[in-house]
Amino acid sequence: MIKLRLKRYGKKREASYRIIAIHSLARRDGRPLEELGFYNPRTDEVRLDVPGIVKRLQQGAQPTDTVRRILEKANVFEQVSATSAS
């Protein structure tokens, strides 16, 4: 199964994360199938590759709880339902 989850980057106590598509059994910082975005919790900066995320979600990828909250704030799930209805 493919998961959309966070991959940790940065120094100690200054973490930032990349949103990646990866096999569910792979380790947290393992090699991703695709990098789909960036999240910095200290500044709440979020950059997303929305078309890539929508494509992965339509293929059946499951987001983790944290990634799901980030995507809900960016209204990505509305775009998934809009493209699948067309």
Secondary structure, DSSP 8 states (H G I E B T S, - for coil): -EEEEEEEEEETTEEEEEEEEEETTS-TTS--SEEEEEEETTTTEEEE-HHHHHHHHHTT-EE-HHHHHHHHHTTHHHHHHHHHH-
